[in-house]
């Protein structure tokens, strides 16, 4: 965002995930929400419900209303009635829940009710249940007459939600504001929260924007039966509204840019001016693709660009053709797979746009099209996979492909570069589900942003089966935005909460030269800790000159926590202290320890303030003990001693 003092509402910097920013905006601008909780949109609904239960008022002094009926279908029907009565209403849903609403979605759009639903896009249950990211749920309802905007990150989830509200009410057309489940809904990032004054000005008072269709003084019928003479007339007449949606969206984008300095459009092109090859897609993967493009241009000399389709409905056909018409080849990648169709939905739309342009004589030639599937159920999609997409275009390869899966359609990942921003510091934690990894990540990310003003990204590897089983979490801090939304391979700090992680996998994979390892250990001496580490990781520690810290976080947590469950979770809070001791940006910032711990206390109050002073004090003590009490292995002395012992044994 431009640093311009003339921008009226630049936003308030903080840390939040995609769910939290939705709660922030809707609890300010809506009258109410009718929703049925379903993963991964549950945090949006529970956050709004909490605001309503606490008696929060919206910006115009009206008490928030929340209704949880018996199903997603019923929640959509409740939203329909709420909107018919002139209320500004929202809903939060995902996956099967969204598809269950489909019958009602048609009636909401047919009655021109300008509601906004927030979607945590989730893979639909088919051969198996999956609660993670997929776009087959939103594509299943793409024919219902709703506008559809796709966010790439938490900031866009907030901003596009506001833009959708303004455009919906101006055009009398309902909108979906869509973000990737877990990959955006639950990823902590540095964002600029919209100021209440901005929301008041940009969205406006509900009573001035909406009309009650249940006004006894102006009676009307809704949802009537229409026979052969009437139904088609009513359906085609609605084009008077839908034809104006693009103009209202353009106006909303322009006004939002004027007020905030953050610019959006129906498509967002990156380095397409001279591009010979282009990657087209929706959602968070298209932010991961930004550093991939930069790397390919710098290292491989390929002229590659990107096109994020921010607005899927109404589909911006002219803008897509204009952006891509000079490319030799175009790859459309999608987070869903429908092999019985000619192509997946986005590929169909892009090809149709070009076919129409060709029949009008607006393009001299058609690019060569490739279509790919990626990231189903949140399967990891890395920068290297996107490089493989470009390689496939350069080679004139597979017209249909898949990424990061063993299959004849798969593209081989030949590169896996480290594309983190310069000076970035990353942590990968190997823990056990239920140990508080999610909270630890949130607290560390919040503290880094508040004290050091850095960009952050914190993402736990969620799973419905994770409690009590091995799990992994990731965190990166940097001076500039962090674009890659993927499981971290290149890391500076590895936290091992359970020594069994060495048996389950290679927790030191990808750790940088001179990095740091923290090991949770009850062993009282360096020698005993060293014996707990298998030979292969020992060699990695020596060859990469890694610093190894260890501490019995379990003992500390047991002494501070009142219950067994809290003892597990407080181990992660101890790690916060260890991490801050190791992180170089703490030293480089020159923050005195007193100021550092004041910032830590502020962050702890943000997450645990409602639980009372004793809980805050216990957590602060856990951080202090992690910071001051962690011990450093003398790896050189231990390695020399072990080598000498092995030599004596060999001589015998």
Residue, then its C-alpha position, 0 to 999 in steps of 0.5 A: x500500500x502506498x505510504x501517502x499521508x493523504x489517504x483518509x483510512x490506511x487501516x490499523x496494523x495488527x495481526x489476525x486471520x481471515x476469520x477474525x477480520x470477517x468478524x471485525x467487519x460484519x460485527x460493525x456493519x451488519x444488523x445480524x447473522x443467521x448461520x450454522x457452524x461448519x468447519x472451517x468457517x466456524x470461527x467466523x460464526x462463533x466470533x459473531x455470536x460472541x459479539x452478539x452475546x456480549x451485547x455489542x452494537x453495530x456502528x449505528x447503535x443497533x444490537x447485533x442479532x445472531x440465530x443458529x437454526x438446525x441446518x445450513x439450509x435453514x440458516x440461508x432461509x433465515x437470512x432470506x427472511x431477515x433481508x426481506x424485512x430490510x435487515x443487513x444480514x450475513x452468513x458464514x459457511x463452507x463445503x457441504x453446508x454451502x451446497x445444502x443451501x443451494x435451493x435457497x441461494x436461487x430464491x435469494x438472488x431471484x428476489x434481489x436480496x443484497x446479502x453477503x455470505x462469507x465462505x471458507x472454501x472447502x473440499x466437498x466430501x466425495x470418496x472421503x471426508x476432508x475439511x480443508x481447502x477446495x473450490x468445488x463447494x463454491x463452483x457447485x453454486x456458481x450458477x445461482x446468480x450471486x456475485x463471487x469475489x476471491x481473496x488471496x489473504x486475510x487482508x483481502x478477505x476483509x477488504x473484499x467483504x466490504x467491497x462486496x457489501x457496497x456492490x451488492x446493495x447498489x446492484x440488488x445482487x447477493x454476493x459471496x466473499x470467498x477465502x480458502x479454508x484454513x489456508x486463509x481462514x486460520x492463517x495469522x498475518x499482519x493486516x490493516x483493520x478497517x477503521x469504524x469510520x471507513x466502514x460507516x462511510x463506505x457501506x452506509x447506514x442499513x436503513x438508508x441502503x435497504x428497503x423492507x419488503x414486509x412493510x404493511x403499508x406497502x403490501x406485496x407478494x413474494x415467492x409466488x407461483x408463475x405459469x407459462x405467461x409470466x415466469x420467463x418475463x420475470x427471469x429475463x427482466x432481472x438482467x436489468x439488475x445483473x447487467x449493472x453489477x460490473x459498473x457497481x463493482x468498478x465504482x466500489x473498487x474505485x471508492x475503496x482505493x480512494x479511501x484506503x489506498x488499497x486497489x482491487x479490480x475484477x482481475x489482478x495482473x502481475x508482470x504480464x506486460x511482456x509475458x509470454x507465459x501466464x498462470x491463471x487462478x483463484x485464491x491463496x495459491x496466486x499469492x504463492x505464485x508471485x515469488x515464483x514468477x520473480x524467481x523464474x524471471x531472475x534465475x531462468x529468464x522465462x517471461x512468466x506472469x500471473x492473472x488472479x481472477x478476483x471476481x469470478x461472478x460476474x465473469x470478467x471476460x473482456x479483462x481476462x482476454x485483454x490481459x492474456x491475449x499476447x501470451x504464447x501459452x496460458x495455464x489455468x490451475x484450479x483447486x477442484x477436479x471435474x473430469x467428466x466436464x470438458x474442463x474445470x470451471x475457470x478453464x471453461x470460462x477463460x476459453x469461452x472468453x477467448x472464443x467469443x473474442x475470436x469470433x468478434x475479431x478481437x484477437x489475432x490468435x489464441x494462446x495454447x491452453x493448459x489446465x491443471x489441478x492442484x491443492x485438493x483438500x489443502x494438499x501442499x502447493x509449493x513455489x516449485x510446483x508453480x515453476x513446474x507449471x511454467x516449465x510445462x508451458x515452455x516445453x509445450x507439455x501436457x495439456x492437462x496436468x496435476x501438481x504434487x501427486x503421484x499420477x501420470x498427469x503429474x508434473x515433476x517438481x525440479x526446483x524448490x527454491x527459498x523465496x522468503x523475503x530477505x532477512x526473513x526468520x522462519x520456525x517449524x515446530x514438531x509437536x503433538x495435537x493438543x499441546x497448544x501449537x495453535x495458540x503458541x503460533x498466534x501469540x508469537x505472531x501477535x507479539x512480533x507484530x506489536x513489538x517489532x512491527x514486522x510482517x508475520x505469517x503463522x500457520x498450523x497444519x490442521x487436521x481432524x485427526x491431530x489431537x494426540x498425534x504428531x502435528x506441525x506448525x509454521x511461522x515466518x517473520x520478515x520486514x516485507x510481506x510474506x507471499x508463499x502460502x505453503x508448508x515451510x521447508x527452509x527454516x531457521x528455527x526448529x522446535x521439537x516438542x517430542x523427542x519421538x519426532x526424530x523417529x517419525x520423520x526428519x525434523x531437521x530437514x531444510x534447516x539453514x546453516x547456523x540455524x537453531x534447534x530447540x528440544x523439549x527434554x527432561x534430561x538434566x545434562x548435555x550428554x544425556x540430551x545428546x544421547x537422545x538424538x539419533x546419529x543422522x540428526x547429530x551429523x546434521x547438527x554438526x555439519x550445519x553448525x546448528x545451535x541446540x537449546x534444550x529445556x524441560x518445558x513439561x516441568x515448567x508447565x506442570x508447576x504453573x498450570x492448574x489442570x492437566x490440559x493446561x499443562x500440555x498447552x502451556x508448554x507452547x508458551x514456554x517455547x515463546x521465551x525460547x524463540x525470542x532468545x534465539x530470534x535475531x530480530x530481537x537483538x537487532x532491534x535493540x529492545x531492552x529486556x524490560x520493554x520486551x517483557x512488557x510487550x509480551x505481557x500485552x500480547x498475553x493479555x490479548x489472548x488470555x485477558x478474560x481468564x484473569x490475572x493469575x492466568x496472565x501471570x502464569x503464562x508470563x512466568x512460563x515465557x520468562x523461564x523459557x527465555x532465561x533457563x534454556x540451556x545450550x548444548x556444547x555440541x563441539x565437546x559432545x561430538x569430540x567425546x562421542x567420536x573418541x569413544x567410538x574410536x576406542x570401541x572400534x580399536x577393541 
